[in-house]
Amino acid sequence: MFVCICRAITESEVHEHMSDGCDSADAIGERCGAGWGCGTCVDRLNELLVERSALGRSAA
């Protein structure tokens, strides 16, 4: 599923960037441009970051 339509960035790609150390919507945007077009995907980027953070806490 696409997260960013402007740059055609998928959830899978966002997860890859998070695995590579991106820990904010801005950091993801610097990598692939997501969130730097119309901006509608920024909320979804932040949701994915929160979900990832919650998963990390529950695995500890």
mmCIF file as Biopython writes it, N, C-alpha, C and O atoms, coordinates in Angstrom:
data_model
#
loop_
_atom_site.group_PDB
_atom_site.id
_atom_site.type_symbol
_atom_site.label_atom_id
_atom_site.label_alt_id
_atom_site.label_comp_id
_atom_site.label_asym_id
_atom_site.label_entity_id
_atom_site.label_seq_id
_atom_site.pdbx_PDB_ins_code
_atom_site.Cartn_x
_atom_site.Cartn_y
_atom_site.Cartn_z
_atom_site.occupancy
_atom_site.B_iso_or_equiv
_atom_site.auth_seq_id
_atom_site.auth_asym_id
_atom_site.pdbx_PDB_model_num
ATOM 1   N N  . MET A ? 1  ? 0.840  -1.166 0.000  1.0 0.0 1  A 1 
ATOM 2   C CA . MET A ? 1  ? 0.000  0.000  0.000  1.0 0.0 1  A 1 
ATOM 3   C C  . MET A ? 1  ? 0.896  1.245  0.000  1.0 0.0 1  A 1 
ATOM 4   O O  . MET A ? 1  ? 1.927  1.286  0.671  1.0 0.0 1  A 1 
ATOM 5   N N  . PHE A ? 2  ? 0.484  2.240  -0.756 1.0 0.0 2  A 1 
ATOM 6   C CA . PHE A ? 2  ? 1.240  3.486  -0.807 1.0 0.0 2  A 1 
ATOM 7   C C  . PHE A ? 2  ? 0.988  4.319  0.437  1.0 0.0 2  A 1 
ATOM 8   O O  . PHE A ? 2  ? -0.145 4.445  0.901  1.0 0.0 2  A 1 
ATOM 9   N N  . VAL A ? 3  ? 2.058  4.881  0.965  1.0 0.0 3  A 1 
ATOM 10  C CA . VAL A ? 3  ? 1.966  5.836  2.061  1.0 0.0 3  A 1 
ATOM 11  C C  . VAL A ? 3  ? 2.000  7.232  1.463  1.0 0.0 3  A 1 
ATOM 12  O O  . VAL A ? 3  ? 1.226  8.106  1.853  1.0 0.0 3  A 1 
ATOM 13  N N  . CYS A ? 4  ? 2.902  7.432  0.516  1.0 0.0 4  A 1 
ATOM 14  C CA . CYS A ? 4  ? 3.078  8.729  -0.137 1.0 0.0 4  A 1 
ATOM 15  C C  . CYS A ? 4  ? 2.786  8.571  -1.629 1.0 0.0 4  A 1 
ATOM 16  O O  . CYS A ? 4  ? 3.526  7.917  -2.363 1.0 0.0 4  A 1 
ATOM 17  N N  . ILE A ? 5  ? 1.702  9.181  -2.044 1.0 0.0 5  A 1 
ATOM 18  C CA . ILE A ? 5  ? 1.317  9.113  -3.453 1.0 0.0 5  A 1 
ATOM 19  C C  . ILE A ? 5  ? 2.235  10.012 -4.295 1.0 0.0 5  A 1 
ATOM 20  O O  . ILE A ? 5  ? 2.590  9.648  -5.416 1.0 0.0 5  A 1 
ATOM 21  N N  . CYS A ? 6  ? 2.615  11.167 -3.771 1.0 0.0 6  A 1 
ATOM 22  C CA . CYS A ? 6  ? 3.455  12.105 -4.534 1.0 0.0 6  A 1 
ATOM 23  C C  . CYS A ? 6  ? 4.765  11.462 -4.992 1.0 0.0 6  A 1 
ATOM 24  O O  . CYS A ? 6  ? 5.224  11.693 -6.110 1.0 0.0 6  A 1 
ATOM 25  N N  . ARG A ? 7  ? 5.360  10.648 -4.106 1.0 0.0 7  A 1 
ATOM 26  C CA . ARG A ? 7  ? 6.659  10.045 -4.409 1.0 0.0 7  A 1 
ATOM 27  C C  . ARG A ? 7  ? 6.574  8.535  -4.628 1.0 0.0 7  A 1 
ATOM 28  O O  . ARG A ? 7  ? 7.594  7.870  -4.809 1.0 0.0 7  A 1 
ATOM 29  N N  . ALA A ? 8  ? 5.343  7.994  -4.610 1.0 0.0 8  A 1 
ATOM 30  C CA . ALA A ? 8  ? 5.103  6.557  -4.813 1.0 0.0 8  A 1 
ATOM 31  C C  . ALA A ? 8  ? 5.906  5.706  -3.823 1.0 0.0 8  A 1 
ATOM 32  O O  . ALA A ? 8  ? 6.575  4.749  -4.211 1.0 0.0 8  A 1 
ATOM 33  N N  . ILE A ? 9  ? 5.826  6.075  -2.525 1.0 0.0 9  A 1 
ATOM 34  C CA . ILE A ? 9  ? 6.532  5.365  -1.464 1.0 0.0 9  A 1 
ATOM 35  C C  . ILE A ? 9  ? 5.561  4.433  -0.762 1.0 0.0 9  A 1 
ATOM 36  O O  . ILE A ? 9  ? 4.488  4.852  -0.327 1.0 0.0 9  A 1 
ATOM 37  N N  . THR A ? 10 ? 5.940  3.177  -0.653 1.0 0.0 10 A 1 
ATOM 38  C CA . THR A ? 10 ? 5.080  2.176  -0.019 1.0 0.0 10 A 1 
ATOM 39  C C  . THR A ? 10 ? 5.391  2.032  1.467  1.0 0.0 10 A 1 
ATOM 40  O O  . THR A ? 10 ? 6.427  2.495  1.945  1.0 0.0 10 A 1 
ATOM 41  N N  . GLU A ? 11 ? 4.472  1.380  2.193  1.0 0.0 11 A 1 
ATOM 42  C CA . GLU A ? 11 ? 4.707  1.094  3.605  1.0 0.0 11 A 1 
ATOM 43  C C  . GLU A ? 11 ? 5.964  0.256  3.774  1.0 0.0 11 A 1 
ATOM 44  O O  . GLU A ? 11 ? 6.737  0.467  4.709  1.0 0.0 11 A 1 
ATOM 45  N N  . SER A ? 12 ? 6.163  -0.676 2.884  1.0 0.0 12 A 1 
ATOM 46  C CA . SER A ? 12 ? 7.350  -1.524 2.941  1.0 0.0 12 A 1 
ATOM 47  C C  . SER A ? 12 ? 8.624  -0.693 2.864  1.0 0.0 12 A 1 
ATOM 48  O O  . SER A ? 12 ? 9.571  -0.931 3.612  1.0 0.0 12 A 1 
ATOM 49  N N  . GLU A ? 13 ? 8.647  0.272  1.969  1.0 0.0 13 A 1 
ATOM 50  C CA . GLU A ? 13 ? 9.815  1.146  1.850  1.0 0.0 13 A 1 
ATOM 51  C C  . GLU A ? 13 ? 10.015 1.975  3.120  1.0 0.0 13 A 1 
ATOM 52  O O  . GLU A ? 13 ? 11.146 2.169  3.565  1.0 0.0 13 A 1 
ATOM 53  N N  . VAL A ? 14 ? 8.930  2.457  3.695  1.0 0.0 14 A 1 
ATOM 54  C CA . VAL A ? 14 ? 9.025  3.230  4.936  1.0 0.0 14 A 1 
ATOM 55  C C  . VAL A ? 14 ? 9.605  2.362  6.047  1.0 0.0 14 A 1 
ATOM 56  O O  . VAL A ? 14 ? 10.462 2.814  6.807  1.0 0.0 14 A 1 
ATOM 57  N N  . HIS A ? 15 ? 9.139  1.113  6.143  1.0 0.0 15 A 1 
ATOM 58  C CA . HIS A ? 15 ? 9.669  0.206  7.158  1.0 0.0 15 A 1 
ATOM 59  C C  . HIS A ? 15 ? 11.165 -0.055 6.944  1.0 0.0 15 A 1 
ATOM 60  O O  . HIS A ? 15 ? 11.917 -0.166 7.911  1.0 0.0 15 A 1 
ATOM 61  N N  . GLU A ? 16 ? 11.587 -0.149 5.707  1.0 0.0 16 A 1 
ATOM 62  C CA . GLU A ? 16 ? 13.018 -0.322 5.414  1.0 0.0 16 A 1 
ATOM 63  C C  . GLU A ? 16 ? 13.821 0.879  5.914  1.0 0.0 16 A 1 
ATOM 64  O O  . GLU A ? 16 ? 14.893 0.717  6.498  1.0 0.0 16 A 1 
ATOM 65  N N  . HIS A ? 17 ? 13.298 2.079  5.682  1.0 0.0 17 A 1 
ATOM 66  C CA . HIS A ? 17 ? 13.992 3.288  6.138  1.0 0.0 17 A 1 
ATOM 67  C C  . HIS A ? 17 ? 14.040 3.329  7.666  1.0 0.0 17 A 1 
ATOM 68  O O  . HIS A ? 17 ? 15.046 3.740  8.245  1.0 0.0 17 A 1 
ATOM 69  N N  . MET A ? 18 ? 12.962 2.908  8.316  1.0 0.0 18 A 1 
ATOM 70  C CA . MET A ? 18 ? 12.966 2.878  9.773  1.0 0.0 18 A 1 
ATOM 71  C C  . MET A ? 18 ? 13.975 1.847  10.277 1.0 0.0 18 A 1 
ATOM 72  O O  . MET A ? 18 ? 14.651 2.084  11.279 1.0 0.0 18 A 1 
ATOM 73  N N  . SER A ? 19 ? 14.082 0.724  9.603  1.0 0.0 19 A 1 
ATOM 74  C CA . SER A ? 19 ? 15.066 -0.293 9.985  1.0 0.0 19 A 1 
ATOM 75  C C  . SER A ? 19 ? 16.487 0.220  9.808  1.0 0.0 19 A 1 
ATOM 76  O O  . SER A ? 19 ? 17.403 -0.209 10.510 1.0 0.0 19 A 1 
ATOM 77  N N  . ASP A ? 20 ? 16.666 1.137  8.869  1.0 0.0 20 A 1 
ATOM 78  C CA . ASP A ? 20 ? 17.984 1.721  8.620  1.0 0.0 20 A 1 
ATOM 79  C C  . ASP A ? 20 ? 18.287 2.890  9.563  1.0 0.0 20 A 1 
ATOM 80  O O  . ASP A ? 20 ? 19.328 3.535  9.439  1.0 0.0 20 A 1 
ATOM 81  N N  . GLY A ? 21 ? 17.375 3.162  10.508 1.0 0.0 21 A 1 
ATOM 82  C CA . GLY A ? 21 ? 17.645 4.177  11.514 1.0 0.0 21 A 1 
ATOM 83  C C  . GLY A ? 21 ? 16.818 5.441  11.458 1.0 0.0 21 A 1 
ATOM 84  O O  . GLY A ? 21 ? 16.959 6.297  12.331 1.0 0.0 21 A 1 
ATOM 85  N N  . CYS A ? 22 ? 15.960 5.590  10.465 1.0 0.0 22 A 1 
ATOM 86  C CA . CYS A ? 22 ? 15.116 6.779  10.413 1.0 0.0 22 A 1 
ATOM 87  C C  . CYS A ? 22 ? 14.105 6.717  11.558 1.0 0.0 22 A 1 
ATOM 88  O O  . CYS A ? 22 ? 13.360 5.747  11.696 1.0 0.0 22 A 1 
ATOM 89  N N  . ASP A ? 23 ? 14.093 7.773  12.375 1.0 0.0 23 A 1 
ATOM 90  C CA . ASP A ? 23 ? 13.224 7.751  13.548 1.0 0.0 23 A 1 
ATOM 91  C C  . ASP A ? 23 ? 12.264 8.936  13.608 1.0 0.0 23 A 1 
ATOM 92  O O  . ASP A ? 23 ? 11.707 9.244  14.662 1.0 0.0 23 A 1 
ATOM 93  N N  . SER A ? 24 ? 12.079 9.593  12.471 1.0 0.0 24 A 1 
ATOM 94  C CA . SER A ? 24 ? 11.119 10.696 12.387 1.0 0.0 24 A 1 
ATOM 95  C C  . SER A ? 24 ? 10.623 10.807 10.947 1.0 0.0 24 A 1 
ATOM 96  O O  . SER A ? 24 ? 11.238 10.288 10.016 1.0 0.0 24 A 1 
ATOM 97  N N  . ALA A ? 25 ? 9.494  11.498 10.794 1.0 0.0 25 A 1 
ATOM 98  C CA . ALA A ? 25 ? 8.962  11.713 9.445  1.0 0.0 25 A 1 
ATOM 99  C C  . ALA A ? 25 ? 9.952  12.516 8.606  1.0 0.0 25 A 1 
ATOM 100 O O  . ALA A ? 25 ? 10.099 12.270 7.409  1.0 0.0 25 A 1 
ATOM 101 N N  . ASP A ? 26 ? 10.628 13.472 9.233  1.0 0.0 26 A 1 
ATOM 102 C CA . ASP A ? 26 ? 11.634 14.262 8.497  1.0 0.0 26 A 1 
ATOM 103 C C  . ASP A ? 26 ? 12.798 13.400 8.026  1.0 0.0 26 A 1 
ATOM 104 O O  . ASP A ? 26 ? 13.284 13.560 6.906  1.0 0.0 26 A 1 
ATOM 105 N N  . ALA A ? 27 ? 13.246 12.485 8.886  1.0 0.0 27 A 1 
ATOM 106 C CA . ALA A ? 27 ? 14.359 11.606 8.501  1.0 0.0 27 A 1 
ATOM 107 C C  . ALA A ? 27 ? 13.955 10.707 7.338  1.0 0.0 27 A 1 
ATOM 108 O O  . ALA A ? 27 ? 14.749 10.467 6.429  1.0 0.0 27 A 1 
ATOM 109 N N  . ILE A ? 28 ? 12.731 10.215 7.366  1.0 0.0 28 A 1 
ATOM 110 C CA . ILE A ? 28 ? 12.237 9.384  6.262  1.0 0.0 28 A 1 
ATOM 111 C C  . ILE A ? 28 ? 12.162 10.239 5.001  1.0 0.0 28 A 1 
ATOM 112 O O  . ILE A ? 28 ? 12.555 9.799  3.921  1.0 0.0 28 A 1 
ATOM 113 N N  . GLY A ? 29 ? 11.661 11.451 5.141  1.0 0.0 29 A 1 
ATOM 114 C CA . GLY A ? 29 ? 11.565 12.367 4.004  1.0 0.0 29 A 1 
ATOM 115 C C  . GLY A ? 29 ? 12.915 12.681 3.386  1.0 0.0 29 A 1 
ATOM 116 O O  . GLY A ? 29 ? 13.035 12.787 2.165  1.0 0.0 29 A 1 
ATOM 117 N N  . GLU A ? 30 ? 13.934 12.832 4.229  1.0 0.0 30 A 1 
ATOM 118 C CA . GLU A ? 30 ? 15.274 13.093 3.709  1.0 0.0 30 A 1 
ATOM 119 C C  . GLU A ? 30 ? 15.768 11.928 2.866  1.0 0.0 30 A 1 
ATOM 120 O O  . GLU A ? 30 ? 16.503 12.122 1.898  1.0 0.0 30 A 1 
ATOM 121 N N  . ARG A ? 31 ? 15.363 10.714 3.236  1.0 0.0 31 A 1 
ATOM 122 C CA . ARG A ? 31 ? 15.788 9.510  2.517  1.0 0.0 31 A 1 
ATOM 123 C C  . ARG A ? 31 ? 15.063 9.339  1.188  1.0 0.0 31 A 1 
ATOM 124 O O  . ARG A ? 31 ? 15.682 9.029  0.170  1.0 0.0 31 A 1 
ATOM 125 N N  . CYS A ? 32 ? 13.729 9.547  1.204  1.0 0.0 32 A 1 
ATOM 126 C CA . CYS A ? 32 ? 12.959 9.163  0.009  1.0 0.0 32 A 1 
ATOM 127 C C  . CYS A ? 32 ? 12.014 10.251 -0.504 1.0 0.0 32 A 1 
ATOM 128 O O  . CYS A ? 32 ? 11.416 10.092 -1.568 1.0 0.0 32 A 1 
ATOM 129 N N  . GLY A ? 33 ? 11.874 11.343 0.231  1.0 0.0 33 A 1 
ATOM 130 C CA . GLY A ? 33 ? 10.992 12.417 -0.214 1.0 0.0 33 A 1 
ATOM 131 C C  . GLY A ? 33 ? 9.575  12.340 0.312  1.0 0.0 33 A 1 
ATOM 132 O O  . GLY A ? 33 ? 8.787  13.260 0.089  1.0 0.0 33 A 1 
ATOM 133 N N  . ALA A ? 34 ? 9.228  11.265 1.007  1.0 0.0 34 A 1 
ATOM 134 C CA . ALA A ? 34 ? 7.871  11.152 1.560  1.0 0.0 34 A 1 
ATOM 135 C C  . ALA A ? 34 ? 7.614  12.290 2.531  1.0 0.0 34 A 1 
ATOM 136 O O  . ALA A ? 34 ? 8.468  12.619 3.355  1.0 0.0 34 A 1 
ATOM 137 N N  . GLY A ? 35 ? 6.443  12.886 2.433  1.0 0.0 35 A 1 
ATOM 138 C CA . GLY A ? 35 ? 6.077  13.983 3.313  1.0 0.0 35 A 1 
ATOM 139 C C  . GLY A ? 35 ? 6.542  15.345 2.840  1.0 0.0 35 A 1 
ATOM 140 O O  . GLY A ? 35 ? 6.200  16.358 3.450  1.0 0.0 35 A 1 
ATOM 141 N N  . TRP A ? 36 ? 7.304  15.389 1.780  1.0 0.0 36 A 1 
ATOM 142 C CA . TRP A ? 36 ? 7.847  16.651 1.307  1.0 0.0 36 A 1 
ATOM 143 C C  . TRP A ? 36 ? 7.148  17.157 0.048  1.0 0.0 36 A 1 
ATOM 144 O O  . TRP A ? 36 ? 7.573  18.146 -0.549 1.0 0.0 36 A 1 
ATOM 145 N N  . GLY A ? 37 ? 6.074  16.476 -0.354 1.0 0.0 37 A 1 
ATOM 146 C CA . GLY A ? 37 ? 5.270  16.936 -1.491 1.0 0.0 37 A 1 
ATOM 147 C C  . GLY A ? 37 ? 4.085  17.701 -0.939 1.0 0.0 37 A 1 
ATOM 148 O O  . GLY A ? 37 ? 4.235  18.819 -0.445 1.0 0.0 37 A 1 
ATOM 149 N N  . CYS A ? 38 ? 2.918  17.108 -1.022 1.0 0.0 38 A 1 
ATOM 150 C CA . CYS A ? 38 ? 1.706  17.778 -0.541 1.0 0.0 38 A 1 
ATOM 151 C C  . CYS A ? 38 ? 1.578  17.691 0.984  1.0 0.0 38 A 1 
ATOM 152 O O  . CYS A ? 38 ? 0.882  18.505 1.592  1.0 0.0 38 A 1 
ATOM 153 N N  . GLY A ? 39 ? 2.243  16.710 1.605  1.0 0.0 39 A 1 
ATOM 154 C CA . GLY A ? 39 ? 2.227  16.600 3.062  1.0 0.0 39 A 1 
ATOM 155 C C  . GLY A ? 39 ? 1.128  15.740 3.653  1.0 0.0 39 A 1 
ATOM 156 O O  . GLY A ? 39 ? 1.088  15.538 4.867  1.0 0.0 39 A 1 
ATOM 157 N N  . THR A ? 40 ? 0.235  15.232 2.820  1.0 0.0 40 A 1 
ATOM 158 C CA . THR A ? 40 ? -0.867 14.434 3.356  1.0 0.0 40 A 1 
ATOM 159 C C  . THR A ? 40 ? -0.420 13.145 4.014  1.0 0.0 40 A 1 
ATOM 160 O O  . THR A ? 40 ? -1.146 12.601 4.846  1.0 0.0 40 A 1 
ATOM 161 N N  . CYS A ? 41 ? 0.734  12.647 3.674  1.0 0.0 41 A 1 
ATOM 162 C CA . CYS A ? 41 ? 1.188  11.367 4.222  1.0 0.0 41 A 1 
ATOM 163 C C  . CYS A ? 41 ? 1.921  11.494 5.558  1.0 0.0 41 A 1 
ATOM 164 O O  . CYS A ? 41 ? 2.256  10.482 6.173  1.0 0.0 41 A 1 
ATOM 165 N N  . VAL A ? 42 ? 2.173  12.715 6.012  1.0 0.0 42 A 1 
ATOM 166 C CA . VAL A ? 42 ? 2.950  12.902 7.247  1.0 0.0 42 A 1 
ATOM 167 C C  . VAL A ? 42 ? 2.265  12.231 8.431  1.0 0.0 42 A 1 
ATOM 168 O O  . VAL A ? 42 ? 2.935  11.618 9.262  1.0 0.0 42 A 1 
ATOM 169 N N  . ASP A ? 43 ? 0.945  12.336 8.521  1.0 0.0 43 A 1 
ATOM 170 C CA . ASP A ? 43 ? 0.228  11.676 9.624  1.0 0.0 43 A 1 
ATOM 171 C C  . ASP A ? 43 ? 0.446  10.168 9.583  1.0 0.0 43 A 1 
ATOM 172 O O  . ASP A ? 43 ? 0.676  9.548  10.622 1.0 0.0 43 A 1 
ATOM 173 N N  . ARG A ? 44 ? 0.377  9.578  8.402  1.0 0.0 44 A 1 
ATOM 174 C CA . ARG A ? 44 ? 0.584  8.127  8.287  1.0 0.0 44 A 1 
ATOM 175 C C  . ARG A ? 44 ? 2.026  7.762  8.617  1.0 0.0 44 A 1 
ATOM 176 O O  . ARG A ? 44 ? 2.263  6.741  9.263  1.0 0.0 44 A 1 
ATOM 177 N N  . LEU A ? 45 ? 2.979  8.556  8.198  1.0 0.0 45 A 1 
ATOM 178 C CA . LEU A ? 45 ? 4.378  8.297  8.552  1.0 0.0 45 A 1 
ATOM 179 C C  . LEU A ? 45 ? 4.534  8.283  10.071 1.0 0.0 45 A 1 
ATOM 180 O O  . LEU A ? 45 ? 5.186  7.400  10.629 1.0 0.0 45 A 1 
ATOM 181 N N  . ASN A ? 46 ? 3.932  9.264  10.730 1.0 0.0 46 A 1 
ATOM 182 C CA . ASN A ? 46 ? 4.015  9.320  12.190 1.0 0.0 46 A 1 
ATOM 183 C C  . ASN A ? 46 ? 3.320  8.133  12.839 1.0 0.0 46 A 1 
ATOM 184 O O  . ASN A ? 46 ? 3.801  7.620  13.850 1.0 0.0 46 A 1 
ATOM 185 N N  . GLU A ? 47 ? 2.192  7.683  12.279 1.0 0.0 47 A 1 
ATOM 186 C CA . GLU A ? 47 ? 1.514  6.499  12.801 1.0 0.0 47 A 1 
ATOM 187 C C  . GLU A ? 47 ? 2.417  5.270  12.708 1.0 0.0 47 A 1 
ATOM 188 O O  . GLU A ? 47 ? 2.507  4.486  13.653 1.0 0.0 47 A 1 
ATOM 189 N N  . LEU A ? 48 ? 3.077  5.108  11.579 1.0 0.0 48 A 1 
ATOM 190 C CA . LEU A ? 48 ? 3.972  3.969  11.403 1.0 0.0 48 A 1 
ATOM 191 C C  . LEU A ? 48 ? 5.141  4.030  12.380 1.0 0.0 48 A 1 
ATOM 192 O O  . LEU A ? 48 ? 5.579  2.999  12.891 1.0 0.0 48 A 1 
ATOM 193 N N  . LEU A ? 49 ? 5.644  5.224  12.640 1.0 0.0 49 A 1 
ATOM 194 C CA . LEU A ? 49 ? 6.729  5.383  13.604 1.0 0.0 49 A 1 
ATOM 195 C C  . LEU A ? 49 ? 6.271  5.016  15.016 1.0 0.0 49 A 1 
ATOM 196 O O  . LEU A ? 49 ? 7.003  4.360  15.756 1.0 0.0 49 A 1 
ATOM 197 N N  . VAL A ? 50 ? 5.067  5.438  15.386 1.0 0.0 50 A 1 
ATOM 198 C CA . VAL A ? 50 ? 4.518  5.111  16.711 1.0 0.0 50 A 1 
ATOM 199 C C  . VAL A ? 50 ? 4.294  3.609  16.830 1.0 0.0 50 A 1 
ATOM 200 O O  . VAL A ? 50 ? 4.621  3.010  17.854 1.0 0.0 50 A 1 
ATOM 201 N N  . GLU A ? 51 ? 3.734  2.997  15.782 1.0 0.0 51 A 1 
ATOM 202 C CA . GLU A ? 51 ? 3.516  1.544  15.797 1.0 0.0 51 A 1 
ATOM 203 C C  . GLU A ? 51 ? 4.847  0.816  15.977 1.0 0.0 51 A 1 
ATOM 204 O O  . GLU A ? 51 ? 4.941  -0.128 16.761 1.0 0.0 51 A 1 
ATOM 205 N N  . ARG A ? 52 ? 5.857  1.249  15.261 1.0 0.0 52 A 1 
ATOM 206 C CA . ARG A ? 52 ? 7.180  0.621  15.333 1.0 0.0 52 A 1 
ATOM 207 C C  . ARG A ? 52 ? 7.755  0.769  16.739 1.0 0.0 52 A 1 
ATOM 208 O O  . ARG A ? 52 ? 8.332  -0.172 17.285 1.0 0.0 52 A 1 
ATOM 209 N N  . SER A ? 53 ? 7.597  1.942  17.312 1.0 0.0 53 A 1 
ATOM 210 C CA . SER A ? 53 ? 8.088  2.208  18.658 1.0 0.0 53 A 1 
ATOM 211 C C  . SER A ? 53 ? 7.361  1.330  19.676 1.0 0.0 53 A 1 
ATOM 212 O O  . SER A ? 53 ? 7.989  0.791  20.587 1.0 0.0 53 A 1 
ATOM 213 N N  . ALA A ? 54 ? 6.047  1.184  19.529 1.0 0.0 54 A 1 
ATOM 214 C CA . ALA A ? 54 ? 5.264  0.345  20.437 1.0 0.0 54 A 1 
ATOM 215 C C  . ALA A ? 54 ? 5.685  -1.111 20.336 1.0 0.0 54 A 1 
ATOM 216 O O  . ALA A ? 54 ? 5.748  -1.812 21.346 1.0 0.0 54 A 1 
ATOM 217 N N  . LEU A ? 55 ? 5.973  -1.570 19.128 1.0 0.0 55 A 1 
ATOM 218 C CA . LEU A ? 55 ? 6.424  -2.950 18.938 1.0 0.0 55 A 1 
ATOM 219 C C  . LEU A ? 55 ? 7.770  -3.176 19.613 1.0 0.0 55 A 1 
ATOM 220 O O  . LEU A ? 55 ? 8.009  -4.228 20.205 1.0 0.0 55 A 1 
ATOM 221 N N  . GLY A ? 56 ? 8.636  -2.192 19.520 1.0 0.0 56 A 1 
ATOM 222 C CA . GLY A ? 56 ? 9.957  -2.290 20.126 1.0 0.0 56 A 1 
ATOM 223 C C  . GLY A ? 56 ? 9.858  -2.365 21.641 1.0 0.0 56 A 1 
ATOM 224 O O  . GLY A ? 56 ? 10.611 -3.102 22.278 1.0 0.0 56 A 1 
ATOM 225 N N  . ARG A ? 57 ? 8.946  -1.617 22.214 1.0 0.0 57 A 1 
ATOM 226 C CA . ARG A ? 57 ? 8.759  -1.624 23.663 1.0 0.0 57 A 1 
ATOM 227 C C  . ARG A ? 57 ? 8.164  -2.935 24.139 1.0 0.0 57 A 1 
ATOM 228 O O  . ARG A ? 57 ? 8.526  -3.434 25.205 1.0 0.0 57 A 1 
ATOM 229 N N  . SER A ? 58 ? 7.241  -3.503 23.347 1.0 0.0 58 A 1 
ATOM 230 C CA . SER A ? 58 ? 6.590  -4.743 23.786 1.0 0.0 58 A 1 
ATOM 231 C C  . SER A ? 58 ? 7.532  -5.950 23.640 1.0 0.0 58 A 1 
ATOM 232 O O  . SER A ? 58 ? 7.344  -6.966 24.310 1.0 0.0 58 A 1 
ATOM 233 N N  . ALA A ? 59 ? 8.533  -5.840 22.775 1.0 0.0 59 A 1 
ATOM 234 C CA . ALA A ? 59 ? 9.474  -6.949 22.577 1.0 0.0 59 A 1 
ATOM 235 C C  . ALA A ? 59 ? 10.551 -6.960 23.660 1.0 0.0 59 A 1 
ATOM 236 O O  . ALA A ? 59 ? 11.244 -7.959 23.848 1.0 0.0 59 A 1 
ATOM 237 N N  . ALA A ? 60 ? 10.683 -5.850 24.363 1.0 0.0 60 A 1 
ATOM 238 C CA . ALA A ? 60 ? 11.747 -5.761 25.388 1.0 0.0 60 A 1 
ATOM 239 C C  . ALA A ? 60 ? 11.400 -6.498 26.653 1.0 0.0 60 A 1 
ATOM 240 O O  . ALA A ? 60 ? 12.191 -6.512 27.596 1.0 0.0 60 A 1 
#
